[in-house]
Amino acid sequence: MSSDEELRRLRERRLLELQAQREREEELERQRREAEAAKQVLLRRILTPEARQRLTNIKMVRPEYAEQLELQLIQVAQSGRLKLPITDEMLKSLLAQLQAQQYREIKVRRR
């Protein structure tokens, strides 16, 4: 086998590997977009427009916190623990409760 032929085979193999990797990444991105769309549909059903706007504002400032909050709201709504739709006032109350819980969890010990 000549070195040119070996080099060609290596290039072809590498090209196939790159194509397969790109296809996997595209599939993962498609699944992520579908999951996000499904989540947004659920949030539209369980939140009033004012509450959705507040959540959007939170997402602009603290995206990770908003992501966790969205998941918690969906779980609470699906479990039936809250009356739907969740209004802006209800959301503000939930946010205050969550913030109070976070402050209670912080403990400082001094010697």
N, CA, C and O atoms as CSV, one atom per row, in Angstrom:
chain,resi,resn,atom,element,x,y,z
A,1,MET,N,N,0.849,-1.166,0.000
A,1,MET,CA,C,0.000,0.000,0.000
A,1,MET,C,C,0.899,1.236,0.000
A,1,MET,O,O,1.853,1.322,0.774
A,2,SER,N,N,0.590,2.169,-0.858
A,2,SER,CA,C,1.418,3.367,-0.954
A,2,SER,C,C,1.018,4.355,0.136
A,2,SER,O,O,-0.080,4.285,0.689
A,3,SER,N,N,1.911,5.255,0.425
A,3,SER,CA,C,1.642,6.247,1.468
A,3,SER,C,C,0.528,7.204,1.035
A,3,SER,O,O,-0.211,7.709,1.879
A,4,ASP,N,N,0.400,7.460,-0.282
A,4,ASP,CA,C,-0.682,8.320,-0.766
A,4,ASP,C,C,-2.046,7.675,-0.517
A,4,ASP,O,O,-3.000,8.335,-0.104
A,5,GLU,N,N,-2.108,6.387,-0.776
A,5,GLU,CA,C,-3.366,5.668,-0.569
A,5,GLU,C,C,-3.705,5.612,0.921
A,5,GLU,O,O,-4.868,5.766,1.295
A,6,GLU,N,N,-2.722,5.397,1.756
A,6,GLU,CA,C,-2.929,5.361,3.204
A,6,GLU,C,C,-3.397,6.728,3.706
A,6,GLU,O,O,-4.302,6.814,4.536
A,7,LEU,N,N,-2.787,7.773,3.208
A,7,LEU,CA,C,-3.172,9.128,3.580
A,7,LEU,C,C,-4.613,9.426,3.141
A,7,LEU,O,O,-5.370,10.046,3.889
A,8,ARG,N,N,-4.990,8.992,1.948
A,8,ARG,CA,C,-6.354,9.180,1.448
A,8,ARG,C,C,-7.361,8.463,2.344
A,8,ARG,O,O,-8.414,9.014,2.664
A,9,ARG,N,N,-7.038,7.235,2.747
A,9,ARG,CA,C,-7.936,6.474,3.615
A,9,ARG,C,C,-8.081,7.139,4.984
A,9,ARG,O,O,-9.174,7.188,5.547
A,10,LEU,N,N,-6.976,7.647,5.506
A,10,LEU,CA,C,-7.034,8.355,6.789
A,10,LEU,C,C,-7.917,9.599,6.685
A,10,LEU,O,O,-8.705,9.886,7.586
A,11,ARG,N,N,-7.780,10.321,5.597
A,11,ARG,CA,C,-8.592,11.523,5.389
A,11,ARG,C,C,-10.071,11.156,5.280
A,11,ARG,O,O,-10.923,11.819,5.873
A,12,GLU,N,N,-10.375,10.106,4.526
A,12,GLU,CA,C,-11.761,9.678,4.385
A,12,GLU,C,C,-12.351,9.264,5.729
A,12,GLU,O,O,-13.488,9.610,6.047
A,13,ARG,N,N,-11.577,8.528,6.509
A,13,ARG,CA,C,-12.039,8.085,7.822
A,13,ARG,C,C,-12.287,9.290,8.723
A,13,ARG,O,O,-13.292,9.350,9.432
A,14,ARG,N,N,-11.377,10.235,8.689
A,14,ARG,CA,C,-11.526,11.438,9.522
A,14,ARG,C,C,-12.748,12.250,9.081
A,14,ARG,O,O,-13.483,12.772,9.919
A,15,LEU,N,N,-12.961,12.353,7.782
A,15,LEU,CA,C,-14.120,13.066,7.260
A,15,LEU,C,C,-15.417,12.403,7.718
A,15,LEU,O,O,-16.364,13.084,8.113
A,16,LEU,N,N,-15.455,11.080,7.665
A,16,LEU,CA,C,-16.641,10.348,8.128
A,16,LEU,C,C,-16.872,10.566,9.627
A,16,LEU,O,O,-18.010,10.732,10.064
A,17,GLU,N,N,-15.792,10.565,10.409
A,17,GLU,CA,C,-15.902,10.809,11.846
A,17,GLU,C,C,-16.458,12.204,12.118
A,17,GLU,O,O,-17.325,12.369,12.976
A,18,LEU,N,N,-15.966,13.204,11.394
A,18,LEU,CA,C,-16.443,14.572,11.567
A,18,LEU,C,C,-17.910,14.707,11.178
A,18,LEU,O,O,-18.673,15.399,11.853
A,19,GLN,N,N,-18.305,14.050,10.095
A,19,GLN,CA,C,-19.703,14.095,9.670
A,19,GLN,C,C,-20.613,13.450,10.718
A,19,GLN,O,O,-21.685,13.973,11.020
A,20,ALA,N,N,-20.188,12.328,11.263
A,20,ALA,CA,C,-20.979,11.644,12.285
A,20,ALA,C,C,-21.096,12.520,13.535
A,20,ALA,O,O,-22.167,12.600,14.136
A,21,GLN,N,N,-20.013,13.168,13.923
A,21,GLN,CA,C,-20.022,14.048,15.087
A,21,GLN,C,C,-20.969,15.223,14.852
A,21,GLN,O,O,-21.736,15.585,15.744
A,22,ARG,N,N,-20.925,15.814,13.675
A,22,ARG,CA,C,-21.808,16.932,13.355
A,22,ARG,C,C,-23.268,16.490,13.389
A,22,ARG,O,O,-24.122,17.227,13.881
A,23,GLU,N,N,-23.562,15.305,12.877
A,23,GLU,CA,C,-24.934,14.791,12.903
A,23,GLU,C,C,-25.417,14.591,14.334
A,23,GLU,O,O,-26.563,14.908,14.653
A,24,ARG,N,N,-24.544,14.063,15.204
A,24,ARG,CA,C,-24.908,13.886,16.619
A,24,ARG,C,C,-25.189,15.237,17.271
A,24,ARG,O,O,-26.163,15.384,18.009
A,25,GLU,N,N,-24.334,16.225,16.996
A,25,GLU,CA,C,-24.524,17.556,17.574
A,25,GLU,C,C,-25.817,18.198,17.073
A,25,GLU,O,O,-26.533,18.833,17.846
A,26,GLU,N,N,-26.115,18.036,15.794
A,26,GLU,CA,C,-27.358,18.586,15.238
A,26,GLU,C,C,-28.575,17.924,15.866
A,26,GLU,O,O,-29.572,18.591,16.142
A,27,GLU,N,N,-28.500,16.614,16.094
A,27,GLU,CA,C,-29.605,15.896,16.724
A,27,GLU,C,C,-29.812,16.377,18.160
A,27,GLU,O,O,-30.948,16.580,18.588
A,28,LEU,N,N,-28.729,16.557,18.897
A,28,LEU,CA,C,-28.830,17.054,20.270
A,28,LEU,C,C,-29.430,18.459,20.292
A,28,LEU,O,O,-30.260,18.764,21.149
A,29,GLU,N,N,-29.024,19.299,19.374
A,29,GLU,CA,C,-29.553,20.661,19.298
A,29,GLU,C,C,-31.040,20.632,18.956
A,29,GLU,O,O,-31.812,21.407,19.521
A,30,ARG,N,N,-31.451,19.766,18.055
A,30,ARG,CA,C,-32.860,19.630,17.706
A,30,ARG,C,C,-33.679,19.197,18.924
A,30,ARG,O,O,-34.759,19.730,19.178
A,31,GLN,N,N,-33.152,18.223,19.672
A,31,GLN,CA,C,-33.847,17.750,20.873
A,31,GLN,C,C,-33.945,18.859,21.918
A,31,GLN,O,O,-34.966,18.991,22.592
A,32,ARG,N,N,-32.888,19.652,22.052
A,32,ARG,CA,C,-32.894,20.760,23.017
A,32,ARG,C,C,-33.952,21.797,22.626
A,32,ARG,O,O,-34.687,22.296,23.477
A,33,ARG,N,N,-34.019,22.114,21.324
A,33,ARG,CA,C,-35.011,23.090,20.849
A,33,ARG,C,C,-36.437,22.575,21.073
A,33,ARG,O,O,-37.319,23.334,21.475
A,34,GLU,N,N,-36.657,21.285,20.811
A,34,GLU,CA,C,-37.986,20.706,21.021
A,34,GLU,C,C,-38.372,20.734,22.500
A,34,GLU,O,O,-39.514,21.044,22.839
A,35,ALA,N,N,-37.428,20.414,23.371
A,35,ALA,CA,C,-37.701,20.436,24.807
A,35,ALA,C,C,-38.010,21.858,25.270
A,35,ALA,O,O,-38.920,22.072,26.070
A,36,GLU,N,N,-37.253,22.823,24.767
A,36,GLU,CA,C,-37.488,24.228,25.129
A,36,GLU,C,C,-38.860,24.681,24.641
A,36,GLU,O,O,-39.572,25.379,25.363
A,37,ALA,N,N,-39.237,24.293,23.430
A,37,ALA,CA,C,-40.553,24.667,22.891
A,37,ALA,C,C,-41.675,24.055,23.732
A,37,ALA,O,O,-42.671,24.718,24.021
A,38,ALA,N,N,-41.511,22.798,24.121
A,38,ALA,CA,C,-42.521,22.137,24.956
A,38,ALA,C,C,-42.634,22.832,26.311
A,38,ALA,O,O,-43.733,23.005,26.838
A,39,LYS,N,N,-41.498,23.226,26.866
A,39,LYS,CA,C,-41.495,23.922,28.159
A,39,LYS,C,C,-42.218,25.261,28.035
A,39,LYS,O,O,-42.985,25.633,28.923
A,40,GLN,N,N,-41.982,25.982,26.950
A,40,GLN,CA,C,-42.635,27.277,26.756
A,40,GLN,C,C,-44.147,27.125,26.596
A,40,GLN,O,O,-44.911,27.963,27.075
A,41,VAL,N,N,-44.576,26.058,25.924
A,41,VAL,CA,C,-46.013,25.796,25.786
A,41,VAL,C,C,-46.629,25.568,27.164
A,41,VAL,O,O,-47.696,26.104,27.464
A,42,LEU,N,N,-45.969,24.781,27.993
A,42,LEU,CA,C,-46.474,24.529,29.346
A,42,LEU,C,C,-46.528,25.820,30.152
A,42,LEU,O,O,-47.508,26.078,30.851
A,43,LEU,N,N,-45.476,26.634,30.057
A,43,LEU,CA,C,-45.450,27.888,30.817
A,43,LEU,C,C,-46.560,28.832,30.350
A,43,LEU,O,O,-47.140,29.548,31.166
A,44,ARG,N,N,-46.859,28.843,29.061
A,44,ARG,CA,C,-47.960,29.686,28.562
A,44,ARG,C,C,-49.296,29.242,29.152
A,44,ARG,O,O,-50.183,30.059,29.400
A,45,ARG,N,N,-49.421,27.939,29.372
A,45,ARG,CA,C,-50.670,27.413,29.928
A,45,ARG,C,C,-50.803,27.692,31.422
A,45,ARG,O,O,-51.908,27.920,31.913
A,46,ILE,N,N,-49.681,27.676,32.150
A,46,ILE,CA,C,-49.789,27.776,33.610
A,46,ILE,C,C,-49.552,29.182,34.147
A,46,ILE,O,O,-49.851,29.441,35.312
A,47,LEU,N,N,-49.021,30.104,33.332
A,47,LEU,CA,C,-48.741,31.467,33.807
A,47,LEU,C,C,-49.594,32.478,33.052
A,47,LEU,O,O,-49.860,32.324,31.860
A,48,THR,N,N,-50.014,33.508,33.766
A,48,THR,CA,C,-50.698,34.609,33.099
A,48,THR,C,C,-49.649,35.396,32.306
A,48,THR,O,O,-48.454,35.239,32.556
A,49,PRO,N,N,-50.071,36.236,31.357
A,49,PRO,CA,C,-49.088,37.030,30.596
A,49,PRO,C,C,-48.195,37.897,31.484
A,49,PRO,O,O,-47.005,38.044,31.205
A,50,GLU,N,N,-48.755,38.471,32.549
A,50,GLU,CA,C,-47.958,39.306,33.449
A,50,GLU,C,C,-46.898,38.467,34.168
A,50,GLU,O,O,-45.759,38.905,34.325
A,51,ALA,N,N,-47.270,37.281,34.597
A,51,ALA,CA,C,-46.320,36.399,35.283
A,51,ALA,C,C,-45.234,35.931,34.313
A,51,ALA,O,O,-44.067,35.832,34.690
A,52,ARG,N,N,-45.615,35.644,33.068
A,52,ARG,CA,C,-44.615,35.254,32.062
A,52,ARG,C,C,-43.637,36.391,31.811
A,52,ARG,O,O,-42.442,36.158,31.631
A,53,GLN,N,N,-44.145,37.632,31.799
A,53,GLN,CA,C,-43.271,38.785,31.599
A,53,GLN,C,C,-42.284,38.913,32.755
A,53,GLN,O,O,-41.105,39.194,32.539
A,54,ARG,N,N,-42.762,38.707,33.980
A,54,ARG,CA,C,-41.867,38.770,35.142
A,54,ARG,C,C,-40.795,37.684,35.034
A,54,ARG,O,O,-39.625,37.931,35.328
A,55,LEU,N,N,-41.187,36.506,34.621
A,55,LEU,CA,C,-40.230,35.407,34.455
A,55,LEU,C,C,-39.206,35.743,33.370
A,55,LEU,O,O,-38.024,35.428,33.510
A,56,THR,N,N,-39.655,36.374,32.300
A,56,THR,CA,C,-38.745,36.805,31.232
A,56,THR,C,C,-37.747,37.836,31.759
A,56,THR,O,O,-36.564,37.790,31.424
A,57,ASN,N,N,-38.228,38.758,32.577
A,57,ASN,CA,C,-37.333,39.762,33.170
A,57,ASN,C,C,-36.288,39.096,34.065
A,57,ASN,O,O,-35.114,39.465,34.045
A,58,ILE,N,N,-36.722,38.128,34.837
A,58,ILE,CA,C,-35.783,37.405,35.708
A,58,ILE,C,C,-34.753,36.672,34.857
A,58,ILE,O,O,-33.569,36.638,35.193
A,59,LYS,N,N,-35.214,36.085,33.751
A,59,LYS,CA,C,-34.319,35.329,32.876
A,59,LYS,C,C,-33.222,36.211,32.286
A,59,LYS,O,O,-32.100,35.751,32.074
A,60,MET,N,N,-33.543,37.474,32.021
A,60,MET,CA,C,-32.534,38.390,31.474
A,60,MET,C,C,-31.449,38.698,32.496
A,60,MET,O,O,-30.291,38.905,32.134
A,61,VAL,N,N,-31.820,38.729,33.771
A,61,VAL,CA,C,-30.866,39.087,34.821
A,61,VAL,C,C,-30.152,37.865,35.382
A,61,VAL,O,O,-28.938,37.881,35.586
A,62,ARG,N,N,-30.916,36.805,35.627
A,62,ARG,CA,C,-30.350,35.588,36.228
A,62,ARG,C,C,-30.858,34.365,35.475
A,62,ARG,O,O,-31.795,33.708,35.929
A,63,PRO,N,N,-30.249,34.049,34.323
A,63,PRO,CA,C,-30.764,32.956,33.476
A,63,PRO,C,C,-30.803,31.596,34.172
A,63,PRO,O,O,-31.759,30.843,33.987
A,64,GLU,N,N,-29.787,31.269,34.966
A,64,GLU,CA,C,-29.752,29.957,35.623
A,64,GLU,C,C,-30.879,29.845,36.647
A,64,GLU,O,O,-31.544,28.814,36.742
A,65,TYR,N,N,-31.084,30.915,37.408
A,65,TYR,CA,C,-32.153,30.942,38.412
A,65,TYR,C,C,-33.520,30.820,37.735
A,65,TYR,O,O,-34.388,30.088,38.211
A,66,ALA,N,N,-33.707,31.531,36.634
A,66,ALA,CA,C,-34.975,31.488,35.911
A,66,ALA,C,C,-35.232,30.085,35.369
A,66,ALA,O,O,-36.366,29.608,35.387
A,67,GLU,N,N,-34.188,29.432,34.892
A,67,GLU,CA,C,-34.331,28.061,34.374
A,67,GLU,C,C,-34.813,27.124,35.482
A,67,GLU,O,O,-35.718,26.319,35.265
A,68,GLN,N,N,-34.211,27.227,36.665
A,68,GLN,CA,C,-34.637,26.402,37.794
A,68,GLN,C,C,-36.071,26.734,38.199
A,68,GLN,O,O,-36.871,25.846,38.494
A,69,LEU,N,N,-36.376,28.014,38.206
A,69,LEU,CA,C,-37.715,28.459,38.580
A,69,LEU,C,C,-38.761,27.932,37.597
A,69,LEU,O,O,-39.836,27.497,38.010
A,70,GLU,N,N,-38.453,27.969,36.316
A,70,GLU,CA,C,-39.383,27.437,35.312
A,70,GLU,C,C,-39.674,25.966,35.563
A,70,GLU,O,O,-40.827,25.537,35.524
A,71,LEU,N,N,-38.625,25.197,35.820
A,71,LEU,CA,C,-38.816,23.763,36.073
A,71,LEU,C,C,-39.641,23.525,37.336
A,71,LEU,O,O,-40.494,22.638,37.369
A,72,GLN,N,N,-39.381,24.325,38.377
A,72,GLN,CA,C,-40.148,24.183,39.614
A,72,GLN,C,C,-41.611,24.549,39.391
A,72,GLN,O,O,-42.504,23.875,39.905
A,73,LEU,N,N,-41.861,25.611,38.629
A,73,LEU,CA,C,-43.244,26.008,38.353
A,73,LEU,C,C,-43.989,24.912,37.592
A,73,LEU,O,O,-45.150,24.629,37.885
A,74,ILE,N,N,-43.332,24.309,36.635
A,74,ILE,CA,C,-43.957,23.231,35.863
A,74,ILE,C,C,-44.264,22.037,36.768
A,74,ILE,O,O,-45.339,21.442,36.683
A,75,GLN,N,N,-43.304,21.693,37.639
A,75,GLN,CA,C,-43.524,20.567,38.551
A,75,GLN,C,C,-44.681,20.841,39.510
A,75,GLN,O,O,-45.517,19.968,39.745
A,76,VAL,N,N,-44.727,22.049,40.060
A,76,VAL,CA,C,-45.789,22.413,41.001
A,76,VAL,C,C,-47.145,22.388,40.294
A,76,VAL,O,O,-48.129,21.894,40.844
A,77,ALA,N,N,-47.188,22.919,39.084
A,77,ALA,CA,C,-48.444,22.951,38.339
A,77,ALA,C,C,-48.915,21.543,37.983
A,77,ALA,O,O,-50.103,21.238,38.081
A,78,GLN,N,N,-47.988,20.694,37.574
A,78,GLN,CA,C,-48.361,19.331,37.196
A,78,GLN,C,C,-48.798,18.500,38.388
A,78,GLN,O,O,-49.599,17.575,38.251
A,79,SER,N,N,-48.265,18.834,39.564
A,79,SER,CA,C,-48.651,18.082,40.755
A,79,SER,C,C,-49.989,18.562,41.314
A,79,SER,O,O,-50.579,17.905,42.172
A,80,GLY,N,N,-50.467,19.712,40.826
A,80,GLY,CA,C,-51.752,20.221,41.284
A,80,GLY,C,C,-51.700,20.946,42.604
A,80,GLY,O,O,-52.737,21.134,43.239
A,81,ARG,N,N,-50.517,21.365,43.043
A,81,ARG,CA,C,-50.387,22.031,44.335
A,81,ARG,C,C,-50.763,23.511,44.293
A,81,ARG,O,O,-50.927,24.138,45.339
A,82,LEU,N,N,-50.900,24.069,43.097
A,82,LEU,CA,C,-51.265,25.475,42.959
A,82,LEU,C,C,-52.461,25.622,42.041
A,82,LEU,O,O,-52.675,24.825,41.128
A,83,LYS,N,N,-53.236,26.664,42.306
A,83,LYS,CA,C,-54.370,26.984,41.442
A,83,LYS,C,C,-53.816,27.615,40.165
A,83,LYS,O,O,-52.947,28.486,40.216
A,84,LEU,N,N,-54.326,27.167,39.030
A,84,LEU,CA,C,-53.862,27.691,37.751
A,84,LEU,C,C,-54.881,28.654,37.178
A,84,LEU,O,O,-56.069,28.504,37.464
A,85,PRO,N,N,-54.491,29.608,36.407
A,85,PRO,CA,C,-53.117,29.970,36.068
A,85,PRO,C,C,-52.450,30.729,37.215
A,85,PRO,O,O,-53.114,31.338,38.053
A,86,ILE,N,N,-51.147,30.674,37.224
A,86,ILE,CA,C,-50.365,31.376,38.245
A,86,ILE,C,C,-50.288,32.841,37.830
A,86,ILE,O,O,-49.803,33.175,36.749
A,87,THR,N,N,-50.778,33.699,38.711
A,87,THR,CA,C,-50.784,35.132,38.419
A,87,THR,C,C,-49.448,35.757,38.805
A,87,THR,O,O,-48.597,35.115,39.421
A,88,ASP,N,N,-49.285,37.009,38.432
A,88,ASP,CA,C,-48.069,37.737,38.776
A,88,ASP,C,C,-47.918,37.854,40.296
A,88,ASP,O,O,-46.816,37.726,40.829
A,89,GLU,N,N,-49.030,38.096,40.981
A,89,GLU,CA,C,-48.985,38.200,42.449
A,89,GLU,C,C,-48.567,36.867,43.077
A,89,GLU,O,O,-47.771,36.842,44.016
A,90,MET,N,N,-49.101,35.771,42.560
A,90,MET,CA,C,-48.724,34.452,43.071
A,90,MET,C,C,-47.239,34.189,42.819
A,90,MET,O,O,-46.540,33.649,43.676
A,91,LEU,N,N,-46.770,34.576,41.635
A,91,LEU,CA,C,-45.364,34.371,41.297
A,91,LEU,C,C,-44.468,35.196,42.208
A,91,LEU,O,O,-43.431,34.712,42.663
A,92,LYS,N,N,-44.862,36.450,42.480
A,92,LYS,CA,C,-44.070,37.289,43.398
A,92,LYS,C,C,-44.012,36.659,44.785
A,92,LYS,O,O,-42.971,36.679,45.442
A,93,SER,N,N,-45.134,36.104,45.224
A,93,SER,CA,C,-45.177,35.442,46.535
A,93,SER,C,C,-44.252,34.220,46.557
A,93,SER,O,O,-43.517,34.007,47.521
A,94,LEU,N,N,-44.295,33.421,45.485
A,94,LEU,CA,C,-43.406,32.252,45.398
A,94,LEU,C,C,-41.936,32.678,45.396
A,94,LEU,O,O,-41.097,32.048,46.040
A,95,LEU,N,N,-41.640,33.744,44.672
A,95,LEU,CA,C,-40.265,34.235,44.629
A,95,LEU,C,C,-39.800,34.694,46.007
A,95,LEU,O,O,-38.660,34.438,46.396
A,96,ALA,N,N,-40.673,35.366,46.741
A,96,ALA,CA,C,-40.326,35.811,48.096
A,96,ALA,C,C,-40.063,34.615,49.002
A,96,ALA,O,O,-39.136,34.633,49.811
A,97,GLN,N,N,-40.888,33.569,48.862
A,97,GLN,CA,C,-40.691,32.360,49.671
A,97,GLN,C,C,-39.364,31.687,49.326
A,97,GLN,O,O,-38.625,31.268,50.216
A,98,LEU,N,N,-39.071,31.588,48.045
A,98,LEU,CA,C,-37.807,30.965,47.627
A,98,LEU,C,C,-36.614,31.761,48.127
A,98,LEU,O,O,-35.620,31.186,48.570
A,99,GLN,N,N,-36.710,33.073,48.056
A,99,GLN,CA,C,-35.613,33.914,48.519
A,99,GLN,C,C,-35.421,33.765,50.027
A,99,GLN,O,O,-34.288,33.715,50.506
A,100,ALA,N,N,-36.523,33.694,50.778
A,100,ALA,CA,C,-36.428,33.510,52.228
A,100,ALA,C,C,-35.786,32.166,52.557
A,100,ALA,O,O,-35.004,32.069,53.503
A,101,GLN,N,N,-36.111,31.126,51.784
A,101,GLN,CA,C,-35.508,29.812,52.007
A,101,GLN,C,C,-34.010,29.854,51.762
A,101,GLN,O,O,-33.240,29.236,52.497
A,102,GLN,N,N,-33.595,30.578,50.735
A,102,GLN,CA,C,-32.171,30.657,50.431
A,102,GLN,C,C,-31.412,31.334,51.558
A,102,GLN,O,O,-30.307,30.918,51.905
A,103,TYR,N,N,-32.003,32.379,52.132
A,103,TYR,CA,C,-31.316,33.077,53.214
A,103,TYR,C,C,-31.270,32.236,54.481
A,103,TYR,O,O,-30.313,32.338,55.249
A,104,ARG,N,N,-32.278,31.412,54.712
A,104,ARG,CA,C,-32.280,30.544,55.885
A,104,ARG,C,C,-31.223,29.452,55.769
A,104,ARG,O,O,-30.700,28.981,56.779
A,105,GLU,N,N,-30.911,29.050,54.547
A,105,GLU,CA,C,-29.948,27.968,54.351
A,105,GLU,C,C,-28.515,28.411,54.599
A,105,GLU,O,O,-27.646,27.577,54.851
A,106,ILE,N,N,-28.261,29.689,54.532
A,106,ILE,CA,C,-26.903,30.207,54.735
A,106,ILE,C,C,-26.655,30.315,56.230
A,106,ILE,O,O,-27.373,31.016,56.943
A,107,LYS,N,N,-25.629,29.611,56.695
A,107,LYS,CA,C,-25.298,29.640,58.109
A,107,LYS,C,C,-23.834,30.011,58.256
A,107,LYS,O,O,-22.963,29.437,57.602
A,108,VAL,N,N,-23.578,30.970,59.117
A,108,VAL,CA,C,-22.209,31.414,59.356
A,108,VAL,C,C,-21.858,31.048,60.791
A,108,VAL,O,O,-22.575,31.376,61.736
A,109,ARG,N,N,-20.747,30.369,60.918
A,109,ARG,CA,C,-20.283,30.003,62.258
A,109,ARG,C,C,-19.059,30.838,62.597
A,109,ARG,O,O,-18.118,30.941,61.811
A,110,ARG,N,N,-19.093,31.422,63.767
A,110,ARG,CA,C,-17.953,32.223,64.216
A,110,ARG,C,C,-17.419,31.600,65.501
A,110,ARG,O,O,-18.159,31.038,66.309
A,111,ARG,N,N,-16.136,31.723,65.650
A,111,ARG,CA,C,-15.512,31.156,66.864
A,111,ARG,C,C,-14.949,32.238,67.720
A,111,ARG,O,O,-14.387,31.959,68.778
